Amino acid sequence: MLATRIRPRRRTAVALATAAVLAGLTAPALTATPATAGTTAATTATATAYDDAYYDDAAGKSGEALKDALHTIISDQTTLSYSAVWNALKVTDQDPDNSGNVILLYSGVSRSKSLNGGDTGDWNREHVWAKSHGDFGTSTGPGTDIHHLRPTDVKVNSIRGNKDFDNGGSAVANGGGSLTDSDSFEPRDAVKGDVARMIFYMAVRYEGGDGWADLEVNGQVNNGSNPYMGKLAVLKAWHQEDPPDAFERRRNDVIHDSYQHNRNPFIDHPEWVESIW
């Protein structure tokens, strides 16, 4: 079986037809309260089409109470097998300008969907929350959660390895501006916020239940096999500097409507990052 449904919960009535998703419709509109001096898109409250149904149990909460509510909400998901991830990524990360290609996360390159594999010139399945950080491997669950699995160039993926995220380092060959050093990886500017929001999603979704480790964001690098990912301060800064764009919002919708049926709340409500961390 390729998919397993866990933790049934009330579904949102807002859903796009699969055919429409494949046609590349953009995400439902996000309405932001106009920013004032000293505010950013990451701290300004937003309203989404999902608030009255999907996020209703999170309304009015903050801090640990908000984190707990969001964990319950997003834990209601359909899980994929690792082999099913290949085809899912061909839809979630489709190049909006070329339906035969996917956009590679770290390099930004548009590459043929058919070039998925493990050879030089191929793209493969990158675990943005490194699978060794919590020892979940590629088993169904965090190892196959496409909210943090992205297409990446095989060589660039290998260079990233299981490093934590931080600023600095030397240029990654064919990495689109990404940098790396001995203990950290810095993605290109255009996806720094995407990376941060994927890490925040994982830290809320996997809290030690379901037989998996309690994943947490912390303030350091060199986390190794511990169920931690850093650096928190840097990830928060990236989140503010690179707010969700149309590609990221569409991806969130495709995952919700066609695959896992859960959402990354920090794409819908960027201000919740500051409320929790």
Secondary structure, 3 states (H helix, E strand, C coil): CCEEEECCCCCCCCCCCHHHHHCCCCCCCCEECCCCCCCCCCCCCEECCCCCCCCHHHCCCCHHHHHHHHHHHHCCEEEECHHHHHHHHHHHCEECCEEEEEECCCCCCEEECCCECCCCCCEEEEECCCCCCCCCCCCCCHHHCCCCEEEEEHHHHHHHCCCEECCCCEECCCCCCCEECCCEEECCHHHHHHHHHHHHHHHHHCECCCCCCECEECCCCCCCCCCEECCHHHHHHHHHHCCCCHHHHHHHHHHHHHHCCCCCHHHHCCCHHHHHC
